[in-house]
Amino acid sequence: MSQCIRTKLQEPKIVSGLVEETSEVFYMLLAVSEDGKTKTASILTFKNDSFYFERQEEFVNNVICHSDCKDGCNPEVVMQNAIKSLVCSPCLECQKYDTLLR
């Protein structure tokens, strides 16, 4: 049985950082709910002065992190099998939902 999260997201923003345990820069489109409990993110590629959704085969990976945690349960970019992947940072009550977009 799937769970539905109903929330209103604030204006999305592009954030950058370093892929965990590497010196590689990543870009991520991030949107956070008004109450801060739900965060959704997709990895972006910066090419020719523009941002594009990073595709893995024909799909765009998207993650939703949902929790009442004050700290943690935030989208993060990590390397898994030499591919950038999205995870949720540690939090005891964090729920992670992976979605694929075409």
C-alpha positions as CSV (number, residue, x, y, z in Angstrom):
1,M,0.0,0.0,0.0
2,S,1.6,3.3,-1.0
3,Q,1.4,6.5,1.0
4,C,0.5,9.8,-0.4
5,I,2.2,13.0,0.9
6,R,0.1,16.1,0.4
7,T,2.1,19.3,0.9
8,K,2.8,22.6,-0.8
9,L,6.4,23.1,-1.9
10,Q,8.2,26.4,-1.7
11,E,10.0,27.9,-4.7
12,P,12.6,25.4,-5.9
13,K,16.2,26.4,-6.0
14,I,19.5,25.1,-7.5
15,V,22.1,24.2,-4.9
16,S,25.6,22.9,-5.3
17,G,28.0,21.0,-3.2
18,L,30.6,18.3,-3.2
19,V,29.6,14.7,-3.8
20,E,30.1,12.8,-0.5
21,E,33.7,11.6,0.0
22,T,34.9,13.1,-3.3
23,S,36.0,16.5,-4.7
24,E,33.4,16.4,-7.5
25,V,30.9,19.3,-7.6
26,F,27.2,18.5,-8.0
27,Y,24.2,20.6,-8.8
28,M,20.7,19.7,-7.5
29,L,17.2,21.1,-8.0
30,L,15.8,21.2,-4.4
31,A,12.3,22.0,-3.2
32,V,11.2,22.1,0.4
33,S,7.7,22.0,1.8
34,E,6.4,25.0,3.8
35,D,6.7,23.0,7.1
36,G,10.2,21.7,6.2
37,K,9.2,18.1,6.6
38,T,9.3,17.1,2.9
39,K,12.2,17.7,0.5
40,T,12.4,16.6,-3.1
41,A,15.5,16.8,-5.3
42,S,16.9,15.9,-8.7
43,I,20.5,16.0,-9.8
44,L,21.4,18.5,-12.5
45,T,24.2,18.7,-15.1
46,F,25.7,22.1,-16.0
47,K,26.6,22.3,-19.7
48,N,27.0,25.1,-22.1
49,D,25.9,27.7,-19.5
50,S,22.6,25.9,-18.8
51,F,21.3,23.3,-16.4
52,Y,19.8,20.0,-17.5
53,F,18.3,17.1,-15.5
54,E,21.0,14.4,-15.3
55,R,19.7,11.3,-16.9
56,Q,20.5,7.7,-16.1
57,E,19.6,5.8,-19.2
58,E,16.3,7.3,-20.2
59,F,15.2,8.4,-16.7
60,V,15.7,11.2,-14.3
61,N,16.2,10.1,-10.8
62,N,14.2,12.0,-8.1
63,V,14.2,11.5,-4.4
64,I,11.6,12.6,-1.8
65,C,12.8,12.7,1.9
66,H,10.0,13.0,4.5
67,S,10.3,13.2,8.3
68,D,9.6,15.1,11.5
69,C,13.3,15.2,12.3
70,K,14.8,18.5,13.1
71,D,18.2,17.5,11.7
72,G,18.8,15.0,8.9
73,C,16.5,13.5,6.3
74,N,17.9,15.9,3.6
75,P,18.7,14.9,0.0
76,E,22.4,14.2,-0.5
77,V,24.4,13.2,-3.5
78,V,26.7,10.1,-3.2
79,M,28.6,7.9,-5.6
80,Q,27.3,4.4,-6.0
81,N,29.0,2.2,-8.6
82,A,30.7,5.3,-10.1
83,I,27.2,7.0,-10.7
84,K,25.9,10.0,-8.8
85,S,22.9,8.9,-6.7
86,L,20.4,10.6,-4.4
87,V,20.0,9.5,-0.8
88,C,18.5,11.0,2.4
89,S,20.8,12.0,5.2
90,P,20.5,9.9,8.4
91,C,17.5,10.4,10.6
92,L,15.7,7.8,12.6
93,E,12.2,8.5,11.2
94,C,13.2,9.4,7.7
95,Q,11.1,8.0,4.9
96,K,12.8,7.9,1.4
97,Y,10.8,7.6,-1.8
98,D,12.7,7.2,-5.1
99,T,10.9,8.2,-8.3
100,L,11.9,8.0,-11.9
101,L,10.8,10.8,-14.3
102,R,10.8,10.4,-18.1
